[in-house]
Amino acid sequence: MVDLDGTLYEYEVCHIAGMESLYEFVKPQLGLSRTEFQSCIDRSRARVKTRLGNTASSHSRLIYLEQFMIDYKLGFRPKLLLQGAQIYWSTFLSRMIIRPGVEEFLLTCRQLGIRVAVVTDLTSEIQLRKIVRLGLETYVDYFLTSEFVGSDKETMAGFELLKGLQDNLGNLFSWYIGDSEYDVPSKKWLEENN
């Protein structure tokens, strides 16, 4: 099992580029400085995460932008919301570069008959677009997003679902490769379920 964001490619570089493109798009329409925009969007993002909890939609750039528009009384602007989210993700995806060694690692797994599952947060459409953009679709046997399982990785719901799939395939050992503190609970889960 592997994480996607920050593990198979460098997330932060893509995110910064996406936010820069989003800012450049909204700047003439909203008249905010870069600092004001970042501060406002960060506060709106925090409100969304508090309200939605450990769900796929709590990662939605569209919802962050929508909350931002509400929080700062900028009116209902559906075209701006849709275009802004599209601009963010288009830029983000265009900057994605697979980390060195990832493809070789996944190819080795394939050659050894090791099944690979990607367990990741966010919505399925965006995460699938990332897998395709990185050219990894032929290396992945299972793909579980927080949208698909109903909650983020830290709840372990994706791992439980994957365990059920593995039980149908026979006794399998599992490893999980991730890059953040949100991946730490998986270590305990793996120790208890292997």
Salt bridges, closest charged atoms under 4 A:
ASP3 OD1 - LYS153 NZ 2.87
ASP5 OD1 - LYS130 NZ 2.69
GLU20 OE2 - ARG34 NH2 2.43
GLU24 OE2 - ARG34 NH2 2.99
ASP71 OD1 - ARG47 NH1 2.44
ASP141 OD1 - ARG110 NH1 3.08
ASP152 OD2 - HIS59 NE2 2.97
ASP183 OD1 - LYS153 NZ 2.72
GLU192 OE2 - LYS188 NZ 3.61
